[in-house]
Amino acid sequence: MALLVRDDEILIAGPLLRRSPLIDEPTLVDIAKVQGQSHLLAISDRSTLTPRITDVIVRRGDRDVIRRVAGNAGAAFSQLGYTGLIRRAS
């Protein structure tokens, strides 16, 4: 599974990034740092997101990604991430 979640093809990685409880936080952070917007969007759909993950998403995400993570009730934000979210919204 480790190779599948890191796949460049979102059709392969996307379902795992959205739903798999087996993907740990460091792996999600690593993927969020290097993959494109479709991967960030998939990660933004997870039922829970830690501040470490949302910090990367807020820093790298486009408008659609930012909207998705902002609307995710299970997303937790650090002070830095929350400030970035507000700045990006304006």
C-alpha positions in Angstrom: 0.0 0.0 0.0 2.9 2.4 0.7 3.7 2.6 -3.0 0.1 3.0 -4.0 -0.6 6.1 -1.8 2.5 7.7 -3.3 1.6 7.0 -6.9 1.6 10.0 -9.2 -1.7 8.8 -10.7 -4.6 10.2 -8.6 -6.9 7.5 -9.8 -4.7 5.0 -7.9 -3.6 7.1 -4.9 -6.9 9.1 -4.4 -9.2 6.5 -2.9 -6.5 5.5 -0.4 -5.6 9.1 0.4 -9.2 9.9 1.1 -10.2 6.9 3.2 -7.4 4.6 4.4 -6.9 4.7 8.2 -3.6 2.9 7.7 -1.8 5.9 6.3 0.1 7.6 9.1 0.6 11.4 9.6 4.3 11.5 8.4 3.4 9.8 5.2 0.5 12.2 4.5 2.7 15.2 5.3 5.4 13.9 2.9 2.9 13.3 0.1 1.3 16.7 0.7 4.7 18.4 0.3 5.6 16.9 -3.1 2.4 15.9 -4.9 0.1 18.1 -6.9 -3.3 19.7 -6.3 -5.3 16.6 -7.0 -3.5 14.7 -4.2 -3.9 17.7 -1.8 -7.6 17.7 -2.6 -7.9 14.0 -1.9 -6.0 14.4 1.4 -8.4 17.3 2.3 -11.3 14.9 2.1 -10.0 12.7 5.0 -12.3 12.5 8.0 -9.6 13.9 10.3 -6.6 16.0 9.6 -3.9 17.0 12.0 -2.4 20.5 12.2 0.9 19.2 10.6 -1.1 18.1 7.6 -3.3 21.2 7.3 -0.3 23.5 7.5 1.2 21.9 4.4 -2.2 21.9 2.6 -2.8 25.6 3.4 0.7 26.6 2.3 0.6 24.6 -1.0 -3.1 24.3 -1.9 -5.0 26.1 -4.6 -8.4 27.8 -4.1 -10.3 24.5 -4.4 -8.1 22.7 -2.0 -8.3 25.6 0.5 -12.1 25.6 0.3 -12.2 21.9 0.8 -10.0 21.8 3.9 -11.7 24.9 5.4 -15.0 23.1 5.1 -13.7 19.8 6.6 -15.2 19.5 10.2 -12.5 17.0 11.0 -9.6 19.3 10.1 -7.5 20.8 13.0 -5.4 23.9 12.4 -2.4 25.3 14.1 -2.3 29.0 14.7 0.0 29.4 11.7 -2.3 27.3 9.5 -5.4 29.2 10.7 -3.7 32.5 10.0 -2.7 31.3 6.6 -6.2 30.1 5.9 -7.6 33.5 6.8 -5.0 35.3 4.7 -5.7 33.0 1.7 -9.5 33.7 2.0 -9.1 37.4 1.7 
